[in-house]
Amino acid sequence: MSALEQELRETHAMSLAEYDVLHHQAQARGRRLRMRALSQAVLYTTSGMTRLLDRMVEAGLVDREPSPSDRRGMYAVLTRWGLSLLRKASATHLAGVQRYFARYSCPGTARALQLKQEWRLRVLRASTKSLVTWKPGTADVRWLRSCPGSVRRIT
């Protein structure tokens, strides 16, 4: 994991945690997530997420907005700069995942992961407005089933 993080830092001046936050926000409706949901998604404590988002807000990657329905709630909202950086970093992330982790899985799982990552990269490059989730095709399912004991659902 440290090699992938180092590549992201050297190439895009971002940590793996920042990439993870941007990735989750890009997939969310309206490119916004409640702070609590975001911290649960990236497995951070509330205080850890607050510190991380403080740095990301300062860098212009995300904004904070109050919840219109709950005065105590806050949303983290992906900015255009954050989305742009995520698009650029996705290629580095994909290459790193393939380079460092594919050898630890069976060929079917590795191929399905590669297809999913490539698809996400195409979606990020193609549209800033669409909300799309990956659905495995027949070929993807066949590859997954070819690996006894492999993960049946990659999300």
Phi, psi and chi 1 to 4 in degrees:
 res  aa     phi    psi   chi1   chi2   chi3   chi4
   1 MET       -  -34.5 -161.7   62.2   88.3      -
   2 SER   -66.5  -32.7   63.3      -      -      -
   3 ALA   -66.8  -41.5      -      -      -      -
   4 LEU   -65.5  -42.7  179.3   55.0      -      -
   5 GLU   -61.7  -41.8  173.5  127.5   18.5      -
   6 GLN   -62.2  -42.2 -176.6  178.1  -11.1      -
   7 GLU   -61.6  -43.5  -76.5 -177.1   22.6      -
   8 LEU   -63.8  -40.4  -77.5  170.7      -      -
   9 ARG   -66.1  -45.2  -76.1 -167.2 -173.9  -82.1
  10 GLU   -69.3  -39.3  -70.3  173.2   -2.5      -
  11 THR   -84.9  -37.9  -50.1      -      -      -
  12 HIS  -127.3    4.0  -53.9  -73.8      -      -
  13 ALA    54.8   42.4      -      -      -      -
  14 MET  -138.6  151.4   72.7 -176.0  -36.8      -
  15 SER   -87.6  167.5   68.7      -      -      -
  16 LEU   -64.7  -36.3 -164.4   52.2      -      -
  17 ALA   -63.8  -41.6      -      -      -      -
  18 GLU   -64.3  -41.4  -69.1  166.7  -26.6      -
  19 TYR   -59.0  -44.7  178.3   86.6      -      -
  20 ASP   -60.7  -44.2 -157.5   15.7      -      -
  21 VAL   -61.9  -48.2  166.3      -      -      -
  22 LEU   -61.4  -40.1  -65.0  177.0      -      -
  23 HIS   -62.2  -46.5  170.4   75.8      -      -
  24 HIS   -65.2  -39.2  -79.0  -75.7      -      -
  25 GLN   -66.9  -38.2  -74.1 -176.2  -58.9      -
  26 ALA   -62.9  -29.9      -      -      -      -
  27 GLN   -87.0  -14.4  -68.7 -174.1    6.2      -
  28 ALA   -79.2  151.7      -      -      -      -
  29 ARG   -60.4  127.6 -177.5  176.8  -51.8  -80.4
  30 GLY    71.2    9.5      -      -      -      -
  31 ARG    54.0   38.8  -56.0 -151.5 -169.7  -74.0
  32 ARG  -140.2  143.2   62.6 -177.5   27.3 -138.6
  33 LEU  -138.4  145.0  -76.7  170.1      -      -
  34 ARG   -64.6  147.1  -73.5 -170.7   67.9  120.2
  35 MET   -56.2  -43.5  -61.4  -80.9  -71.8      -
  36 ARG   -63.2  -44.7 -178.4  176.2  171.7   89.5
  37 ALA   -63.5  -39.4      -      -      -      -
  38 LEU   -65.8  -43.2 -173.5   55.2      -      -
  39 SER   -65.2  -35.2   65.4      -      -      -
  40 GLN   -69.2  -38.0  -69.9  172.4  -18.1      -
  41 ALA   -66.1  -36.9      -      -      -      -
  42 VAL  -101.6    7.9  -62.5      -      -      -
  43 LEU    60.5   46.4  -55.7  175.1      -      -
  44 TYR  -113.5  152.1  -99.2   49.8      -      -
  45 THR   -71.3  163.6   63.4      -      -      -
  46 THR   -60.3  -43.5  -55.5      -      -      -
  47 SER   -68.9  -37.1   61.9      -      -      -
  48 GLY   -64.0  -40.0      -      -      -      -
  49 MET   -66.5  -39.0  179.4   55.7   60.1      -
  50 THR   -60.8  -45.2  -61.6      -      -      -
  51 ARG   -64.9  -42.4  -73.3 -170.0  -57.5  -85.1
  52 LEU   -63.0  -46.1  176.7   60.7      -      -
  53 LEU   -67.3  -30.8  -78.2  178.3      -      -
  54 ASP   -57.0  -45.6  -75.1  -15.2      -      -
  55 ARG   -66.7  -39.1  -68.0 -170.3  -56.8  -90.0
  56 MET   -70.8  -35.3  -66.4  177.5   76.3      -
  57 VAL   -65.4  -43.7  166.1      -      -      -
  58 GLU   -61.5  -34.7 -171.3  174.6  -46.7      -
  59 ALA   -81.0   -8.1      -      -      -      -
  60 GLY    83.8   14.2      -      -      -      -
  61 LEU   -82.0  -33.0  -58.5  173.8      -      -
  62 VAL  -138.5  160.7  -62.4      -      -      -
  63 ASP  -121.3  158.7  -75.0  -32.0      -      -
  64 ARG  -108.5  136.7  -76.9 -165.3  179.3  103.9
  65 GLU  -133.3  140.6  -68.1 -179.3    1.7      -
  66 PRO   -70.7  149.8   21.5  -27.5      -      -
  67 SER   -74.0  130.8  170.0      -      -      -
  68 PRO   -69.6  -23.8   18.9  -24.1      -      -
  69 SER   -99.5  -15.1   60.7      -      -      -
  70 ASP  -140.4  110.1  178.8    5.5      -      -
  71 ARG   -61.9  -23.9  -69.2 -171.8  -52.9  171.4
  72 ARG   -83.7  -21.6  -63.4  173.2  -64.0  162.6
  73 GLY   -82.8  147.8      -      -      -      -
  74 MET  -129.2  146.8  -68.9  -67.4  -73.2      -
  75 TYR  -108.6  144.2  -77.5   93.6      -      -
  76 ALA  -100.7  126.2      -      -      -      -
  77 VAL  -119.8  128.9 -177.9      -      -      -
  78 LEU   -69.7  130.9 -175.6   62.1      -      -
  79 THR   -90.7  169.2   63.5      -      -      -
  80 ARG   -62.0  -39.9  -72.9 -176.1 -176.5 -164.6
  81 TRP   -63.2  -41.3  168.6 -117.5      -      -
  82 GLY   -62.2  -42.9      -      -      -      -
  83 LEU   -65.5  -40.8 -177.7   60.1      -      -
  84 SER   -61.9  -44.4  174.4      -      -      -
  85 LEU   -66.0  -39.1 -174.9   59.5      -      -
  86 LEU   -61.3  -42.7  175.6   63.2      -      -
  87 ARG   -58.2  -45.4  -74.9  179.0  177.6  154.6
  88 LYS   -67.9  -41.9  -66.1  171.4 -172.2  169.7
  89 ALA   -73.1  -21.8      -      -      -      -
  90 SER   -61.2  -37.5  -70.4      -      -      -
  91 ALA   -65.3  -41.9      -      -      -      -
  92 THR   -64.5  -43.4  -57.3      -      -      -
  93 HIS   -62.6  -46.7 -175.3  -96.0      -      -
  94 LEU   -58.9  -47.5  170.1   62.6      -      -
  95 ALA   -62.6  -39.9      -      -      -      -
  96 GLY   -66.4  -42.8      -      -      -      -
  97 VAL   -60.6  -45.0  166.2      -      -      -
  98 GLN   -64.9  -43.2  -69.8  172.7  -18.1      -
  99 ARG   -67.9  -42.8 -173.4  170.9   36.2  -99.2
 100 TYR   -96.2  -22.8  -58.5  118.6      -      -
 101 PHE  -118.7  -21.3  -60.6  106.5      -      -
 102 ALA   -60.9  -32.5      -      -      -      -
 103 ARG   -67.8  -16.0   63.2 -178.7  159.6 -162.4
 104 TYR   -91.8   -0.6  -62.9  110.7      -      -
 105 SER  -122.9  165.6   62.6      -      -      -
 106 CYS   -71.8  160.5   73.0      -      -      -
 107 PRO   -56.4  -36.3  -24.1   32.3      -      -
 108 GLY   -65.7  -44.2      -      -      -      -
 109 THR   -66.9  -42.2  -56.7      -      -      -
 110 ALA   -62.4  -41.8      -      -      -      -
 111 ARG   -66.2  -42.0  178.9   67.0  178.3  141.3
 112 ALA   -63.8  -40.1      -      -      -      -
 113 LEU   -63.5  -42.1  178.0   62.0      -      -
 114 GLN   -62.3  -44.2  177.3 -173.9    6.9      -
 115 LEU   -62.8  -41.9  -71.0  172.1      -      -
 116 LYS   -63.4  -45.7  177.2 -176.2  176.0 -175.2
 117 GLN   -65.4  -41.4  -67.2  -77.4   25.7      -
 118 GLU   -64.4  -39.3  -71.3  171.9   -3.9      -
 119 TRP   -64.1  -45.2 -177.9   84.9      -      -
 120 ARG   -60.1  -41.2  -79.4 -174.6  174.9  164.1
 121 LEU   -62.6  -42.5 -174.5   56.7      -      -
 122 ARG   -62.8  -41.6  -77.3 -166.1  -56.1  -90.5
 123 VAL   -64.4  -44.2  167.2      -      -      -
 124 LEU   -61.6  -38.3  -79.9  170.8      -      -
 125 ARG   -74.5  -32.9  -74.1 -177.4  177.4  153.4
 126 ALA   -80.5  -33.9      -      -      -      -
 127 SER  -146.9  142.9  169.7      -      -      -
 128 THR  -106.2   -1.4   59.5      -      -      -
 129 LYS  -113.8  -22.4  -65.0 -177.5 -179.7  175.6
 130 SER   -82.3  144.3   64.8      -      -      -
 131 LEU  -109.2  111.5  174.3   68.3      -      -
 132 VAL  -132.0  140.0 -172.9      -      -      -
 133 THR  -117.9  149.1   47.2      -      -      -
 134 TRP   -75.1  133.5  179.9   70.4      -      -
 135 LYS  -122.1  123.0  -56.6  -99.4 -168.6  -88.2
 136 PRO   -66.6  139.4   22.4  -29.5      -      -
 137 GLY   -85.7  177.2      -      -      -      -
 138 THR   -57.2  -43.9  -52.9      -      -      -
 139 ALA   -63.2  -39.7      -      -      -      -
 140 ASP   -62.5  -43.8  -56.2  -33.2      -      -
 141 VAL   -64.2  -40.5  172.4      -      -      -
 142 ARG   -59.9  -43.8 -113.3 -175.1  -78.2  131.9
 143 TRP   -62.2  -41.6  -80.9  -47.0      -      -
 144 LEU   -64.3  -40.4  -72.8  174.5      -      -
 145 ARG   -71.5  -19.7  -71.5 -172.7 -179.9  145.7
 146 SER   -73.9  -10.1   71.2      -      -      -
 147 CYS  -107.4  101.0  -61.0      -      -      -
 148 PRO   -58.9  130.6  -13.6   21.8      -      -
 149 GLY    78.6    5.5      -      -      -      -
 150 SER   -80.3  168.2   67.5      -      -      -
 151 VAL   -67.1  129.0  175.4      -      -      -
 152 ARG   -84.1  -22.1  -63.1  -69.1  179.8 -159.4
 153 ARG  -132.4  120.6 -178.8  174.1  175.1 -128.3
 154 ILE  -106.4  118.4  -62.4  178.4      -      -
 155 THR  -130.3      -   56.4      -      -      -
